[in-house]
């Protein structure tokens, strides 16, 4: 439970769990039963499991048989390039963007093949021509993995176009949609991907639950040996309470989406005020299509770490870079790949909004931001 005086602007790191999700999980946890058991308790757990799977599949516009539950988005991302192959052809080449999440970047050394990173432009976007060149004429045994919505800047990649290019060359395509779900419509069929990763705790569900979406004809070798759960793609007893909570959060996604236009207007107004007050500030990805909930702001002459601590002391929760890096504040590889200097990347701050964010909170954020800026830059305004 958040302190009423705390302003939470870090939804991309994790979203507050919704009351309806807590109620759903509490009810499920009062029951016993393993979904693999054949007695009545097991059958009830199995029913809950499959109902949850269908809720998520319906939201993503894919068959339930494509949805395998995991321990979170990181595991789902790892499954994409460490477990998948088509018609017995092992993966020998991985093509990714240079701004992928650390759950990919931290695992490349486990991939038994070539890894190619595609650059992004100053707006954080991949070039379709660069992807075509990297694929070549014959891309059998190649997997392209592209982040749908960047977790640090909110920049949206043209997944539908990139997936078509990959398929035309004979490659498989995966997208990490973890930061897309709940912020934009995510339609697996429409995007044309072969695989997708999503996560519960970014949309108001519990931490420690995610899903790996993959076409049925793909062969997925489980990362963990066990009893053949989740269509043989992910072994281990399912976390029924967590999965039910995840499904409940997914069922509330349409409600989240209805608030996005309001959040977008709030975010844009904040950015306009900051750039008017401090023309030397930078909003990374500002000229790209972005989700309406994220702003990554460079404050001149003040490091990200100092900013995070200063805002924390003021009762405002924000982030610098990804939140999946062992609690460290470090220079953002995403911002660097967009052409920023080391100093600029080391002075960037991410704010991310959600369904409970209020315009008054951004006004307070702006007030603290301008005070910090004045203190270091001596403009005396």
Buried (B, 14 or more C-beta within 10 A) or exposed (E): EEEEEEBBBBBBBBBBBBEBBBEBBEEBEEEEBBBBBEEEBBEBBBEBBEEBBBBBBEBBEBBBEBBBBBBBBBBBBBBBBBBBBBEEEEBBBBBBBBBBBBBBBBBBEEBEBEBBBBEBBEBBBBEEEBBBEBBEEEBEBBBBBBBBBBBBBBBBBBBEBBBBBBBEBBBBBBBBBBBBBBBBEBEBEEBBBBBBBBBBBBBBBBBBBBBBBBBEEBBBEBBEEEEEBBBBBBBBEBBBBBBBBBBBBBBBBEEBBEBBEBBBEBBBBBBEBBBEBBEEBBBBBBEBBBBBBBBBBBBBBBBBBBBBEBBEEBEBBBBBBBBBEEEEBBBBBBBBBBBBEEEBBBBBBBBBBBBBBEEEBBEBBBEBBBEBBBEEBEEEE
